[in-house]
Amino acid sequence: MQRTFGFSMCGSFCTFSQAIQEMRGLAARGIKLLPVMSGNAYSTDTRFGKAADFIWEVEDLCGRPVLHTIVETEPIGPKRLVDLMVVAPCTGNTLAKLANGVTDTSVTMAVKSCLRIGLPVVLALASNDALAASAPNIGRLLNTKHVYFVPMRQDDPEKKPCSLVADFPQLYLTCEAALRGEQLQPVLSP
């Protein structure tokens, strides 16, 4: 049976290329992908690229339009449109909203719709304040049923001592473990 993963992208634009590379890897494994983007990811041009170019690349890869509104993402869980929801990259902002039950974006709604029916959610964190202001939210979500983290590491301990970024190449293994109800270890990579 072919699996379908939701793949939600938030506004950590510097990690988009890594996230899309992992999206390609999932597709190459025969996994169907349902793409979701936050409003910022869907509409913001940055030094890392134009929103329209990212949207085109993701839609071309997934073979379907990017969902980018709360109305579009609400049915994902109840209609069991996916077997698992990935959030890659997951920003500190989205992390905080998920940890505190705030559902005001397409991505937080996509996650909530999956969690309310017990589908696994995999978070690939990319946050400059993960070891500071976002640390309590990581702790809360590590203890939340059906939420799993892609192992993460400090990306630049000297210049950004509080920053953590997911080890994106471990995304697939994390998804496989999440489908078994397990957190891939170690959560913090050296």
C-alpha positions as CSV (number, residue, x, y, z in Angstrom):
1,M,0.0,0.0,0.0
2,Q,1.4,3.4,-1.0
3,R,1.8,5.9,1.8
4,T,1.0,9.6,1.7
5,F,2.8,12.1,3.9
6,G,1.8,15.7,4.4
7,F,4.8,17.9,4.0
8,S,4.3,21.4,5.6
9,M,6.9,24.1,5.2
10,C,7.3,27.1,7.5
11,G,9.3,30.3,7.0
12,S,12.8,29.2,7.9
13,F,13.8,30.1,4.4
14,C,17.5,29.3,4.8
15,T,16.6,25.6,5.1
16,F,14.1,25.3,2.2
17,S,16.7,23.7,-0.1
18,Q,17.4,21.0,2.5
19,A,13.6,20.4,3.1
20,I,12.9,20.2,-0.6
21,Q,15.9,17.7,-1.0
22,E,14.3,15.5,1.6
23,M,10.9,15.9,-0.1
24,R,12.6,14.6,-3.3
25,G,14.0,11.7,-1.3
26,L,10.5,10.7,0.0
27,A,9.0,10.9,-3.4
28,A,11.8,8.7,-4.8
29,R,10.9,6.1,-2.2
30,G,7.3,6.1,-3.7
31,I,5.7,8.1,-1.0
32,K,2.9,10.4,-2.2
33,L,3.2,14.0,-0.8
34,L,0.5,16.5,0.1
35,P,2.3,19.9,0.2
36,V,1.3,22.6,2.7
37,M,2.9,26.0,3.2
38,S,2.4,28.6,5.9
39,G,1.3,32.0,4.7
40,N,4.8,33.4,5.1
41,A,6.4,30.4,3.2
42,Y,3.8,30.8,0.5
43,S,4.1,34.5,-0.1
44,T,7.5,35.8,1.0
45,D,10.5,36.5,-1.3
46,T,13.8,36.4,0.5
47,R,17.5,36.3,-0.3
48,F,17.1,32.5,-0.4
49,G,14.7,32.6,-3.3
50,K,11.3,33.8,-4.6
51,A,8.1,32.3,-3.2
52,A,6.7,31.6,-6.6
53,D,9.8,29.6,-7.5
54,F,9.5,27.5,-4.4
55,I,5.8,26.9,-4.9
56,W,6.4,25.8,-8.5
57,E,9.2,23.4,-7.5
58,V,7.1,21.9,-4.7
59,E,4.0,21.6,-6.8
60,D,6.0,20.0,-9.7
61,L,7.6,17.5,-7.3
62,C,4.3,16.6,-5.5
63,G,2.0,16.7,-8.6
64,R,-0.6,18.8,-6.8
65,P,-1.2,22.3,-5.6
66,V,0.2,23.6,-2.3
67,L,-2.4,24.0,0.4
68,H,-1.9,27.3,2.1
69,T,-5.1,28.3,3.9
70,I,-6.7,27.1,7.1
71,V,-9.8,26.1,5.2
72,E,-7.8,23.9,2.8
73,T,-5.8,22.1,5.6
74,E,-8.6,21.5,8.1
75,P,-9.9,18.3,6.4
76,I,-6.5,16.6,6.2
77,G,-6.9,14.6,9.4
78,P,-10.7,14.0,9.4
79,K,-10.6,12.7,5.8
80,R,-7.4,10.8,6.5
81,L,-5.7,12.3,3.5
82,V,-2.2,11.4,4.9
83,D,-0.6,8.7,7.0
84,L,1.8,11.2,8.7
85,M,2.4,14.9,8.7
86,V,5.9,16.4,8.4
87,V,6.7,20.0,9.3
88,A,10.0,20.8,7.6
89,P,11.3,23.3,8.4
90,C,9.5,23.9,11.7
91,T,10.2,27.4,13.0
92,G,10.3,28.4,16.6
93,N,7.2,30.4,16.0
94,T,5.3,27.4,14.7
95,L,6.8,25.2,17.5
96,A,5.4,27.7,20.1
97,K,2.0,27.7,18.6
98,L,1.9,23.9,18.5
99,A,3.1,23.6,22.1
100,N,0.4,26.0,23.2
101,G,-2.5,24.8,21.2
102,V,-2.7,27.9,18.9
103,T,-4.2,27.1,15.5
104,D,-4.0,30.2,13.3
105,T,-2.1,29.1,10.3
106,S,-2.4,26.5,7.5
107,V,0.5,24.5,9.1
108,T,-0.8,24.6,12.6
109,M,-4.3,23.5,11.4
110,A,-2.7,20.7,9.3
111,V,-0.9,19.4,12.4
112,K,-4.0,19.8,14.7
113,S,-6.2,18.0,12.2
114,C,-3.7,15.0,12.2
115,L,-3.2,15.0,16.0
116,R,-6.9,15.0,16.7
117,I,-7.2,11.6,15.1
118,G,-3.9,10.2,16.3
119,L,-1.8,10.5,13.2
120,P,2.0,11.0,13.8
121,V,3.5,14.4,13.3
122,V,7.2,14.8,12.6
123,L,8.9,18.1,13.3
124,A,12.2,19.2,11.6
125,L,13.2,22.1,13.8
126,A,15.1,25.1,12.5
127,S,15.2,27.8,15.2
128,N,17.8,30.3,16.3
129,D,16.4,30.4,19.8
130,A,15.8,26.6,20.3
131,L,18.2,26.5,23.4
132,A,16.7,29.6,24.8
133,A,13.1,30.9,24.5
134,S,12.0,27.9,22.5
135,A,13.4,25.3,24.8
136,P,10.3,24.9,27.0
137,N,8.2,24.3,23.8
138,I,10.6,21.6,22.7
139,G,10.3,20.0,26.1
140,R,6.5,20.2,26.0
141,L,6.3,18.7,22.5
142,L,8.8,15.9,23.3
143,N,6.2,14.8,25.9
144,T,3.2,15.1,23.5
145,K,1.7,11.9,22.2
146,H,2.1,11.4,18.4
147,V,4.7,14.2,18.0
148,Y,8.3,13.2,17.0
149,F,11.4,15.3,16.3
150,V,13.9,14.8,13.5
151,P,17.2,14.6,15.5
152,M,18.8,18.0,15.7
153,R,22.1,19.7,16.3
154,Q,23.7,23.0,16.9
155,D,24.4,24.5,13.4
156,D,26.9,27.2,14.5
157,P,27.7,26.9,18.3
158,E,30.1,29.9,18.3
159,K,28.1,32.5,16.3
160,K,24.6,31.2,17.2
161,P,24.9,29.3,20.5
162,C,21.1,28.9,21.0
163,S,20.4,27.7,17.5
164,L,19.3,24.1,16.6
165,V,18.6,22.7,13.2
166,A,17.2,19.3,12.2
167,D,19.6,16.8,10.7
168,F,17.5,16.7,7.6
169,P,19.0,13.5,6.1
170,Q,17.4,11.7,9.1
171,L,13.9,12.8,8.1
172,Y,12.9,9.5,6.4
173,L,14.2,7.4,9.3
174,T,12.3,9.6,11.8
175,C,9.1,9.1,9.8
176,E,9.6,5.4,9.8
177,A,10.1,5.4,13.5
178,A,7.1,7.7,14.1
179,L,4.9,5.3,12.1
180,R,5.9,2.6,14.7
181,G,5.2,5.0,17.6
182,E,9.0,5.5,18.3
183,Q,11.2,8.6,18.6
184,L,14.4,8.2,16.6
185,Q,17.4,8.5,19.0
186,P,19.5,10.4,19.9
187,V,17.3,13.5,19.6
188,L,20.3,15.7,20.0
189,S,23.1,14.8,17.6
190,P,26.8,15.8,18.2
